[in-house]
Amino acid sequence: MKLFGSRLFGQAIKAAGVGAALMLSVSVSHAQSGPFAGFNGSWSGNGTVALSDGKTERIRCKASYNVSSTGLGLKQTLRCASDSYKFDLSTDVTSQGNRISGNWSEASRNLFGNLQGTAGGGQIEVFVEASGFAASVTLRTTGNKQTVQISSKGEIRGVNITMSKGG
């Protein structure tokens, strides 16, 4: 009887595992079919930052994107540093069709504000605003490669980053 009971328990565990895997694959397929498809995961790479004093420096960056199970929400962190400069950007956005809106913050300068723009087809374009600061941000993802471009009239004049997924 013990053999039958443990066999039945083992089958129940297998069935629960298969059910969980199916639910996860449904969640992942939703996340990969929405406007943020292709962004989910960890990314790293390097690029340049152009500062208001005319200096251009090489930067190293790491990003993390967490697409919601519905595929309609995205949380992102982007941390970059050079020898003399760094920024720590976080966003939390939702989409309605291809229109997106949400909040952003930059921790090292204690800046925060709103953003709005569009997302879809492996591209996100947003305009971010805060008190005394505004910038345009474009993210493009193709397969395991991503580019990030930021332009502003503030301390940071321009950022160009190329990253790889899983790096």
MITOR-394592 format. One record per residue: residue number from 1; residue in three letters; y, x, z of N, C-alpha, C in turn. Coordinates in Angstrom, 2 decimals. Example, Ala and Ser with C-alpha at 12.3 -4.5 7.8 and 13.67 -1.06 7.14 Angstrom:
+-----+-----+---------+---------+---------+----------+---------+---------+---------+---------+---------+
!   n ! res ! n_north !  n_east !    n_up ! ca_north ! ca_east !   ca_up ! c_north !  c_east !    c_up !
+-----+-----+---------+---------+---------+----------+---------+---------+---------+---------+---------+
!   1 ! ala !   -5.69 !   13.19 !    7.80 !    -4.50 !   12.30 !    7.80 !   -3.30 !   13.20 !    7.80 !
!   2 ! ser !   -2.25 !   12.85 !    7.08 !    -1.06 !   13.67 !    7.14 !    0.03 !   12.90 !    7.87 !
+-----+-----+---------+---------+---------+----------+---------+---------+---------+---------+---------+
***
This chain:
+-----+-----+---------+---------+---------+----------+---------+---------+---------+---------+---------+
!   n ! res ! n_north !  n_east !    n_up ! ca_north ! ca_east !   ca_up ! c_north !  c_east !    c_up !
+-----+-----+---------+---------+---------+----------+---------+---------+---------+---------+---------+
!   1 ! met !   -1.19 !    0.82 !    0.00 !     0.00 !    0.00 !    0.00 !    1.25 !    0.86 !    0.00 !
!   2 ! lys !    1.21 !    2.00 !    0.72 !     2.36 !    2.88 !    0.74 !    2.66 !    3.40 !   -0.65 !
!   3 ! leu !    1.65 !    3.72 !   -1.44 !     1.84 !    4.23 !   -2.79 !    2.57 !    3.19 !   -3.64 !
!   4 ! phe !    2.13 !    1.94 !   -3.53 !     2.79 !    0.88 !   -4.30 !    4.24 !    0.71 !   -3.86 !
!   5 ! gly !    4.47 !    0.73 !   -2.55 !     5.82 !    0.56 !   -2.02 !    6.74 !    1.68 !   -2.46 !
!   6 ! ser !    6.29 !    2.93 !   -2.43 !     7.14 !    4.04 !   -2.85 !    7.35 !    4.01 !   -4.36 !
!   7 ! arg !    6.33 !    3.56 !   -5.10 !     6.49 !    3.45 !   -6.56 !    7.54 !    2.39 !   -6.90 !
!   8 ! leu !    7.48 !    1.28 !   -6.21 !     8.45 !    0.21 !   -6.42 !    9.85 !    0.68 !   -6.05 !
!   9 ! phe !    9.97 !    1.41 !   -4.95 !    11.26 !    1.97 !   -4.53 !   11.78 !    2.93 !   -5.59 !
!  10 ! gly !   10.90 !    3.79 !   -6.11 !    11.28 !    4.74 !   -7.16 !   11.77 !    4.03 !   -8.41 !
!  11 ! gln !   11.12 !    2.93 !   -8.81 !    11.55 !    2.16 !   -9.97 !   12.91 !    1.50 !   -9.71 !
!  12 ! ala !   13.13 !    1.05 !   -8.49 !    14.42 !    0.44 !   -8.15 !   15.53 !    1.47 !   -8.24 !
!  13 ! ile !   15.25 !    2.70 !   -7.78 !    16.25 !    3.78 !   -7.86 !   16.55 !    4.09 !   -9.32 !
!  14 ! lys !   15.50 !    4.17 !  -10.16 !    15.70 !    4.44 !  -11.59 !   16.54 !    3.34 !  -12.23 !
!  15 ! ala !   16.22 !    2.08 !  -11.90 !    16.96 !    0.95 !  -12.48 !   18.42 !    1.00 !  -12.05 !
!  16 ! ala !   18.68 !    1.34 !  -10.78 !    20.06 !    1.45 !  -10.29 !   20.78 !    2.57 !  -11.02 !
!  17 ! gly !   20.09 !    3.69 !  -11.23 !    20.69 !    4.82 !  -11.94 !   21.03 !    4.47 !  -13.37 !
!  18 ! val !   20.12 !    3.78 !  -14.06 !    20.38 !    3.35 !  -15.44 !   21.55 !    2.38 !  -15.48 !
!  19 ! gly !   21.59 !    1.45 !  -14.52 !    22.71 !    0.50 !  -14.46 !   24.04 !    1.20 !  -14.24 !
!  20 ! ala !   24.06 !    2.17 !  -13.32 !    25.30 !    2.92 !  -13.07 !   25.71 !    3.70 !  -14.31 !
!  21 ! ala !   24.75 !    4.32 !  -15.00 !    25.07 !    5.08 !  -16.22 !   25.65 !    4.16 !  -17.29 !
!  22 ! leu !   25.09 !    2.97 !  -17.43 !    25.62 !    2.02 !  -18.42 !   27.04 !    1.60 !  -18.07 !
!  23 ! met !   27.28 !    1.33 !  -16.77 !    28.63 !    0.93 !  -16.36 !   29.61 !    2.08 !  -16.60 !
!  24 ! leu !   29.22 !    3.31 !  -16.31 !    30.08 !    4.47 !  -16.52 !   30.37 !    4.64 !  -18.00 !
!  25 ! ser !   29.36 !    4.47 !  -18.85 !    29.59 !    4.65 !  -20.29 !   30.52 !    3.57 !  -20.82 !
!  26 ! val !   30.45 !    2.36 !  -20.28 !    31.38 !    1.32 !  -20.69 !   32.80 !    1.71 !  -20.28 !
!  27 ! ser !   32.96 !    2.21 !  -19.03 !    34.28 !    2.63 !  -18.55 !   34.82 !    3.76 !  -19.41 !
!  28 ! val !   33.98 !    4.75 !  -19.71 !    34.42 !    5.88 !  -20.51 !   34.78 !    5.43 !  -21.91 !
!  29 ! ser !   33.99 !    4.51 !  -22.50 !    34.31 !    4.08 !  -23.86 !   35.63 !    3.33 !  -23.89 !
!  30 ! his !   35.94 !    2.53 !  -22.86 !    37.25 !    1.88 !  -22.79 !   38.35 !    2.93 !  -22.70 !
!  31 ! ala !   38.17 !    3.93 !  -21.84 !    39.18 !    4.97 !  -21.67 !   39.37 !    5.76 !  -22.95 !
!  32 ! gln !   38.31 !    5.92 !  -23.74 !    38.42 !    6.72 !  -24.95 !   38.84 !    5.89 !  -26.17 !
!  33 ! ser !   39.01 !    4.58 !  -26.01 !    39.42 !    3.76 !  -27.15 !   40.85 !    3.23 !  -27.01 !
!  34 ! gly !   41.50 !    3.44 !  -25.88 !    42.86 !    2.96 !  -25.67 !   43.88 !    3.94 !  -26.22 !
!  35 ! pro !   45.15 !    3.72 !  -25.90 !    46.21 !    4.58 !  -26.43 !   46.15 !    6.02 !  -25.91 !
!  36 ! phe !   45.38 !    6.27 !  -24.83 !    45.28 !    7.61 !  -24.26 !   43.96 !    8.29 !  -24.63 !
!  37 ! ala !   43.26 !    7.76 !  -25.61 !    41.98 !    8.33 !  -26.03 !   42.15 !    9.81 !  -26.38 !
!  38 ! gly !   41.23 !   10.61 !  -25.89 !    41.24 !   12.04 !  -26.19 !   41.98 !   12.89 !  -25.18 !
!  39 ! phe !   42.72 !   12.27 !  -24.26 !    43.51 !   13.05 !  -23.30 !   42.74 !   13.37 !  -22.01 !
!  40 ! asn !   41.80 !   12.53 !  -21.62 !    41.12 !   12.65 !  -20.33 !   40.52 !   14.04 !  -20.13 !
!  41 ! gly !   40.70 !   14.60 !  -18.93 !    40.08 !   15.87 !  -18.60 !   41.06 !   16.95 !  -18.21 !
!  42 ! ser !   40.53 !   18.17 !  -18.10 !    41.34 !   19.34 !  -17.72 !   41.64 !   20.18 !  -18.95 !
!  43 ! trp !   42.85 !   20.71 !  -18.99 !    43.34 !   21.51 !  -20.11 !   44.03 !   22.75 !  -19.57 !
!  44 ! ser !   44.04 !   23.82 !  -20.34 !    44.83 !   24.99 !  -19.94 !   45.22 !   25.78 !  -21.19 !
!  45 ! gly !   46.28 !   26.55 !  -21.05 !    46.75 !   27.35 !  -22.17 !   48.05 !   28.04 !  -21.82 !
!  46 ! asn !   48.80 !   28.41 !  -22.85 !    50.06 !   29.09 !  -22.61 !   51.07 !   28.71 !  -23.68 !
!  47 ! gly !   52.28 !   29.21 !  -23.48 !    53.35 !   28.89 !  -24.41 !   54.62 !   29.60 !  -24.02 !
!  48 ! thr !   55.75 !   28.99 !  -24.36 !    57.04 !   29.58 !  -24.03 !   57.96 !   28.52 !  -23.43 !
!  49 ! val !   58.89 !   29.00 !  -22.62 !    59.95 !   28.16 !  -22.08 !   61.28 !   28.84 !  -22.42 !
!  50 ! ala !   62.19 !   28.06 !  -22.98 !    63.54 !   28.54 !  -23.28 !   64.48 !   27.98 !  -22.22 !
!  51 ! leu !   65.18 !   28.86 !  -21.52 !    66.05 !   28.46 !  -20.42 !   67.51 !   28.38 !  -20.87 !
!  52 ! ser !   68.33 !   27.72 !  -20.08 !    69.74 !   27.51 !  -20.43 !   70.54 !   28.81 !  -20.52 !
!  53 ! asp !   70.06 !   29.88 !  -19.86 !    70.78 !   31.16 !  -19.93 !   70.42 !   31.96 !  -21.19 !
!  54 ! gly !   69.63 !   31.35 !  -22.08 !    69.26 !   32.01 !  -23.33 !   67.96 !   32.77 !  -23.29 !
!  55 ! lys !   67.39 !   32.96 !  -22.10 !    66.12 !   33.68 !  -21.97 !   64.96 !   32.81 !  -22.45 !
!  56 ! thr !   63.98 !   33.46 !  -23.03 !    62.72 !   32.82 !  -23.38 !   61.62 !   33.59 !  -22.68 !
!  57 ! glu !   60.73 !   32.86 !  -22.01 !    59.65 !   33.50 !  -21.27 !   58.32 !   32.87 !  -21.66 !
!  58 ! arg !   57.27 !   33.68 !  -21.57 !    55.92 !   33.15 !  -21.76 !   55.49 !   32.44 !  -20.48 !
!  59 ! ile !   54.79 !   31.31 !  -20.64 !    54.30 !   30.55 !  -19.49 !   52.80 !   30.29 !  -19.63 !
!  60 ! arg !   52.15 !   30.14 !  -18.49 !    50.75 !   29.75 !  -18.41 !   50.72 !   28.35 !  -17.81 !
!  61 ! cys !   49.85 !   27.49 !  -18.36 !    49.85 !   26.10 !  -17.93 !   48.44 !   25.56 !  -17.71 !
!  62 ! lys !   48.36 !   24.61 !  -16.78 !    47.15 !   23.84 !  -16.55 !   47.57 !   22.37 !  -16.47 !
!  63 ! ala !   46.76 !   21.53 !  -17.10 !    47.04 !   20.09 !  -17.08 !   45.77 !   19.34 !  -16.72 !
!  64 ! ser !   45.96 !   18.19 !  -16.10 !    44.86 !   17.31 !  -15.78 !   45.28 !   15.89 !  -16.16 !
!  65 ! tyr !   44.43 !   15.21 !  -16.91 !    44.69 !   13.84 !  -17.32 !   43.57 !   12.96 !  -16.81 !
!  66 ! asn !   43.94 !   11.85 !  -16.16 !    42.96 !   10.90 !  -15.67 !   43.28 !    9.54 !  -16.30 !
!  67 ! val !   42.48 !    9.17 !  -17.30 !    42.65 !    7.87 !  -17.96 !   41.92 !    6.82 !  -17.14 !
!  68 ! ser !   42.57 !    5.69 !  -16.90 !    41.95 !    4.62 !  -16.11 !   40.72 !    4.06 !  -16.82 !
!  69 ! ser !   39.88 !    3.37 !  -16.07 !    38.65 !    2.81 !  -16.63 !   38.93 !    1.78 !  -17.73 !
!  70 ! thr !   40.10 !    1.15 !  -17.69 !    40.45 !    0.19 !  -18.75 !   41.00 !    0.88 !  -19.99 !
!  71 ! gly !   41.39 !    2.16 !  -19.85 !    42.00 !    2.88 !  -20.96 !   43.48 !    2.61 !  -21.11 !
!  72 ! leu !   44.07 !    1.81 !  -20.20 !    45.47 !    1.40 !  -20.33 !   46.40 !    2.11 !  -19.36 !
!  73 ! gly !   45.86 !    2.99 !  -18.53 !    46.67 !    3.74 !  -17.57 !   46.35 !    5.22 !  -17.66 !
!  74 ! leu !   47.33 !    6.05 !  -17.33 !    47.14 !    7.49 !  -17.38 !   47.91 !    8.15 !  -16.25 !
!  75 ! lys !   47.23 !    9.03 !  -15.53 !    47.88 !    9.89 !  -14.54 !   47.72 !   11.31 !  -15.04 !
!  76 ! gln !   48.82 !   12.05 !  -15.00 !    48.83 !   13.40 !  -15.54 !   49.51 !   14.35 !  -14.58 !
!  77 ! thr !   49.01 !   15.57 !  -14.51 !    49.73 !   16.66 !  -13.85 !   49.82 !   17.80 !  -14.85 !
!  78 ! leu !   50.95 !   18.47 !  -14.87 !    51.16 !   19.64 !  -15.73 !   51.87 !   20.69 !  -14.89 !
!  79 ! arg !   51.18 !   21.79 !  -14.65 !    51.73 !   22.89 !  -13.85 !   51.84 !   24.11 !  -14.73 !
!  80 ! cys !   53.04 !   24.67 !  -14.81 !    53.29 !   25.85 !  -15.64 !   54.07 !   26.89 !  -14.84 !
!  81 ! ala !   53.82 !   28.16 !  -15.16 !    54.54 !   29.24 !  -14.48 !   54.68 !   30.43 !  -15.41 !
!  82 ! ser !   55.82 !   31.11 !  -15.26 !    56.06 !   32.40 !  -15.90 !   56.30 !   33.40 !  -14.78 !
!  83 ! asp !   56.77 !   34.58 !  -15.12 !    57.05 !   35.56 !  -14.07 !   58.19 !   35.11 !  -13.15 !
!  84 ! ser !   59.16 !   34.35 !  -13.69 !    60.32 !   33.99 !  -12.87 !   60.60 !   32.48 !  -12.84 !
!  85 ! tyr !   59.72 !   31.67 !  -13.42 !    60.02 !   30.25 !  -13.55 !   58.74 !   29.45 !  -13.38 !
!  86 ! lys !   58.85 !   28.24 !  -12.80 !    57.70 !   27.35 !  -12.73 !   58.15 !   25.90 !  -12.71 !
!  87 ! phe !   57.27 !   25.02 !  -13.13 !    57.49 !   23.60 !  -12.94 !   56.16 !   22.91 !  -12.68 !
!  88 ! asp !   56.24 !   21.78 !  -11.97 !    55.08 !   21.03 !  -11.50 !   55.36 !   19.55 !  -11.78 !
!  89 ! leu !   54.92 !   19.08 !  -12.92 !    55.23 !   17.74 !  -13.43 !   54.06 !   16.79 !  -13.21 !
!  90 ! ser !   54.35 !   15.58 !  -12.74 !    53.34 !   14.53 !  -12.60 !   53.86 !   13.25 !  -13.23 !
!  91 ! thr !   52.95 !   12.51 !  -13.86 !    53.33 !   11.23 !  -14.45 !   52.28 !   10.18 !  -14.09 !
!  92 ! asp !   52.71 !    8.94 !  -14.09 !    51.83 !    7.80 !  -13.88 !   52.33 !    6.70 !  -14.82 !
!  93 ! val !   51.57 !    6.43 !  -15.89 !    52.04 !    5.49 !  -16.91 !   51.00 !    4.41 !  -17.19 !
!  94 ! thr !   51.49 !    3.30 !  -17.71 !    50.64 !    2.22 !  -18.18 !   51.10 !    1.82 !  -19.58 !
!  95 ! ser !   50.19 !    1.21 !  -20.31 !    50.53 !    0.82 !  -21.67 !   50.40 !   -0.68 !  -21.85 !
!  96 ! gln !   51.21 !   -1.17 !  -22.77 !    51.11 !   -2.53 !  -23.28 !   51.15 !   -2.37 !  -24.78 !
!  97 ! gly !   49.97 !   -2.43 !  -25.40 !    49.88 !   -2.07 !  -26.81 !   50.14 !   -0.59 !  -26.92 !
!  98 ! asn !   51.01 !   -0.19 !  -27.86 !    51.31 !    1.23 !  -27.98 !   52.56 !    1.63 !  -27.19 !
!  99 ! arg !   53.21 !    0.69 !  -26.53 !    54.38 !    0.98 !  -25.69 !   53.92 !    1.41 !  -24.31 !
! 100 ! ile !   54.49 !    2.48 !  -23.79 !    54.14 !    2.94 !  -22.45 !   55.38 !    3.06 !  -21.59 !
! 101 ! ser !   55.17 !    2.92 !  -20.29 !    56.26 !    3.10 !  -19.33 !   55.65 !    3.54 !  -18.02 !
! 102 ! gly !   56.49 !    4.14 !  -17.19 !    56.00 !    4.57 !  -15.89 !   56.98 !    5.45 !  -15.17 !
! 103 ! asn !   56.44 !    6.27 !  -14.27 !    57.24 !    7.15 !  -13.41 !   56.81 !    8.59 !  -13.61 !
! 104 ! trp !   57.73 !    9.49 !  -13.32 !    57.44 !   10.92 !  -13.39 !   58.13 !   11.61 !  -12.23 !
! 105 ! ser !   57.63 !   12.79 !  -11.90 !    58.29 !   13.60 !  -10.88 !   58.05 !   15.07 !  -11.18 !
! 106 ! glu !   58.98 !   15.88 !  -10.72 !    58.87 !   17.34 !  -10.83 !   59.04 !   17.87 !   -9.41 !
! 107 ! ala !   57.94 !   18.36 !   -8.83 !    57.89 !   18.67 !   -7.40 !   58.76 !   19.85 !   -6.99 !
! 108 ! ser !   58.82 !   20.91 !   -7.80 !    59.55 !   22.10 !   -7.35 !   61.06 !   21.89 !   -7.31 !
! 109 ! arg !   61.58 !   20.90 !   -8.01 !    63.02 !   20.61 !   -8.00 !   63.34 !   19.25 !   -7.37 !
! 110 ! asn !   62.31 !   18.57 !   -6.87 !    62.46 !   17.27 !   -6.25 !   63.17 !   16.27 !   -7.17 !
! 111 ! leu !   62.79 !   16.28 !   -8.44 !    63.31 !   15.32 !   -9.42 !   62.28 !   14.22 !   -9.62 !
! 112 ! phe !   62.74 !   13.01 !   -9.86 !    61.84 !   11.91 !  -10.18 !   62.63 !   10.86 !  -10.94 !
! 113 ! gly !   61.91 !   10.11 !  -11.74 !    62.58 !    9.08 !  -12.53 !   61.60 !    8.25 !  -13.33 !
! 114 ! asn !   62.12 !    7.62 !  -14.36 !    61.34 !    6.72 !  -15.20 !   61.10 !    7.35 !  -16.56 !
! 115 ! leu !   60.10 !    6.83 !  -17.24 !    59.85 !    7.25 !  -18.60 !   59.44 !    6.04 !  -19.42 !
! 116 ! gln !   59.67 !    6.14 !  -20.72 !    59.23 !    5.10 !  -21.64 !   59.00 !    5.74 !  -23.00 !
! 117 ! gly !   58.12 !    5.14 !  -23.78 !    57.83 !    5.68 !  -25.09 !   56.65 !    4.99 !  -25.73 !
! 118 ! thr !   55.91 !    5.76 !  -26.54 !    54.77 !    5.22 !  -27.27 !   53.57 !    6.15 !  -27.11 !
! 119 ! ala !   52.38 !    5.56 !  -27.29 !    51.14 !    6.33 !  -27.24 !   50.14 !    5.73 !  -28.20 !
! 120 ! gly !   49.35 !    6.59 !  -28.81 !    48.27 !    6.15 !  -29.69 !   47.98 !    7.21 !  -30.73 !
! 121 ! gly !   46.78 !    7.17 !  -31.24 !    46.39 !    8.11 !  -32.28 !   46.45 !    9.56 !  -31.85 !
! 122 ! gly !   46.19 !    9.84 !  -30.57 !    46.20 !   11.20 !  -30.07 !   47.59 !   11.75 !  -29.82 !
! 123 ! gln !   48.59 !   10.89 !  -29.77 !    49.96 !   11.36 !  -29.56 !   50.66 !   10.49 !  -28.52 !
! 124 ! ile !   51.44 !   11.14 !  -27.67 !    52.29 !   10.46 !  -26.69 !   53.70 !   11.00 !  -26.90 !
! 125 ! glu !   54.66 !   10.10 !  -27.06 !    56.07 !   10.48 !  -27.18 !   56.85 !    9.68 !  -26.15 !
! 126 ! val !   57.54 !   10.37 !  -25.25 !    58.30 !    9.68 !  -24.21 !   59.67 !   10.31 !  -24.02 !
! 127 ! phe !   60.54 !    9.50 !  -23.47 !    61.86 !    9.94 !  -23.03 !   61.86 !    9.78 !  -21.53 !
! 128 ! val !   62.14 !   10.88 !  -20.80 !    62.15 !   10.84 !  -19.34 !   63.58 !   10.95 !  -18.85 !
! 129 ! glu !   63.89 !   10.21 !  -17.78 !    65.23 !   10.22 !  -17.22 !   65.17 !   10.33 !  -15.70 !
! 130 ! ala !   66.16 !   10.98 !  -15.15 !    66.39 !   11.05 !  -13.71 !   67.88 !   11.24 !  -13.53 !
! 131 ! ser !   68.34 !   11.18 !  -12.31 !    69.75 !   11.39 !  -12.04 !   70.16 !   12.79 !  -12.51 !
! 132 ! gly !   71.00 !   12.86 !  -13.52 !    71.48 !   14.14 !  -14.03 !   70.52 !   14.89 !  -14.93 !
! 133 ! phe !   69.43 !   14.26 !  -15.35 !    68.45 !   14.95 !  -16.19 !   67.83 !   13.97 !  -17.18 !
! 134 ! ala !   67.58 !   14.45 !  -18.40 !    66.88 !   13.67 !  -19.42 !   66.18 !   14.65 !  -20.35 !
! 135 ! ala !   65.02 !   14.23 !  -20.85 !    64.26 !   15.09 !  -21.77 !   63.37 !   14.24 !  -22.66 !
! 136 ! ser !   63.06 !   14.79 !  -23.82 !    62.07 !   14.21 !  -24.72 !   60.80 !   15.03 !  -24.59 !
! 137 ! val !   59.66 !   14.33 !  -24.50 !    58.38 !   15.00 !  -24.35 !   57.42 !   14.45 !  -25.40 !
! 138 ! thr !   56.75 !   15.35 !  -26.12 !    55.74 !   14.97 !  -27.10 !   54.45 !   15.71 !  -26.79 !
! 139 ! leu !   53.35 !   14.97 !  -26.71 !    52.02 !   15.54 !  -26.51 !   51.16 !   15.12 !  -27.70 !
! 140 ! arg !   50.49 !   16.09 !  -28.32 !    49.60 !   15.80 !  -29.45 !   48.24 !   16.40 !  -29.15 !
! 141 ! thr !   47.20 !   15.57 !  -29.28 !    45.83 !   16.02 !  -29.04 !   45.00 !   15.79 !  -30.29 !
! 142 ! thr !   44.31 !   16.85 !  -30.71 !    43.35 !   16.78 !  -31.81 !   42.09 !   17.50 !  -31.34 !
! 143 ! gly !   41.04 !   16.74 !  -31.10 !    39.80 !   17.34 !  -30.60 !   40.04 !   18.01 !  -29.27 !
! 144 ! asn !   39.75 !   19.31 !  -29.19 !    39.89 !   20.05 !  -27.94 !   41.18 !   20.86 !  -27.88 !
! 145 ! lys !   42.13 !   20.56 !  -28.75 !    43.42 !   21.27 !  -28.76 !   44.55 !   20.27 !  -28.47 !
! 146 ! gln !   45.55 !   20.76 !  -27.74 !    46.69 !   19.92 !  -27.40 !   47.97 !   20.75 !  -27.45 !
! 147 ! thr !   49.02 !   20.14 !  -27.96 !    50.34 !   20.77 !  -27.90 !   51.26 !   19.90 !  -27.07 !
! 148 ! val !   52.13 !   20.55 !  -26.32 !    53.13 !   19.87 !  -25.50 !   54.48 !   20.45 !  -25.87 !
! 149 ! gln !   55.43 !   19.58 !  -26.21 !    56.79 !   20.02 !  -26.52 !   57.76 !   19.23 !  -25.65 !
! 150 ! ile !   58.65 !   19.95 !  -24.99 !    59.68 !   19.33 !  -24.15 !   61.02 !   19.86 !  -24.61 !
! 151 ! ser !   61.98 !   18.97 !  -24.82 !    63.34 !   19.42 !  -25.15 !   64.32 !   18.70 !  -24.25 !
! 152 ! ser !   65.33 !   19.46 !  -23.79 !    66.29 !   18.95 !  -22.84 !   67.59 !   19.72 !  -22.98 !
! 153 ! lys !   68.64 !   19.21 !  -22.39 !    69.91 !   19.91 !  -22.36 !   70.16 !   20.49 !  -20.96 !
! 154 ! gly !   69.15 !   20.44 !  -20.10 !    69.28 !   20.95 !  -18.73 !   68.90 !   22.40 !  -18.62 !
! 155 ! glu !   68.39 !   22.78 !  -17.44 !    67.98 !   24.15 !  -17.17 !   66.91 !   24.60 !  -18.17 !
! 156 ! ile !   65.98 !   23.69 !  -18.48 !    64.97 !   23.95 !  -19.49 !   65.49 !   23.41 !  -20.82 !
! 157 ! arg !   65.67 !   24.26 !  -21.79 !    66.12 !   23.81 !  -23.12 !   64.94 !   23.39 !  -23.99 !
! 158 ! gly !   63.84 !   24.10 !  -23.83 !    62.67 !   23.77 !  -24.63 !   61.41 !   24.40 !  -24.07 !
! 159 ! val !   60.31 !   23.68 !  -24.21 !    59.00 !   24.17 !  -23.81 !   58.05 !   23.89 !  -24.96 !
! 160 ! asn !   57.25 !   24.87 !  -25.33 !    56.21 !   24.72 !  -26.33 !   54.94 !   25.30 !  -25.76 !
! 161 ! ile !   53.90 !   24.45 !  -25.64 !    52.65 !   24.86 !  -25.02 !   51.50 !   24.46 !  -25.93 !
! 162 ! thr !   50.50 !   25.32 !  -26.02 !    49.24 !   25.00 !  -26.69 !   48.13 !   25.17 !  -25.67 !
! 163 ! met !   47.31 !   24.12 !  -25.52 !    46.24 !   24.15 !  -24.53 !   44.90 !   23.78 !  -25.17 !
! 164 ! ser !   43.83 !   24.18 !  -24.49 !    42.46 !   23.82 !  -24.89 !   41.83 !   23.01 !  -23.78 !
! 165 ! lys !   40.97 !   22.08 !  -24.16 !    40.31 !   21.24 !  -23.18 !   39.22 !   22.02 !  -22.46 !
! 166 ! gly !   39.15 !   21.78 !  -21.17 !    38.11 !   22.40 !  -20.36 !   38.38 !   23.85 !  -20.02 !
! 167 ! gly !   39.54 !   24.35 !  -20.43 !    39.85 !   25.76 !  -20.20 !   40.33 !   26.07 !  -18.83 !
+-----+-----+---------+---------+---------+----------+---------+---------+---------+---------+---------+
***
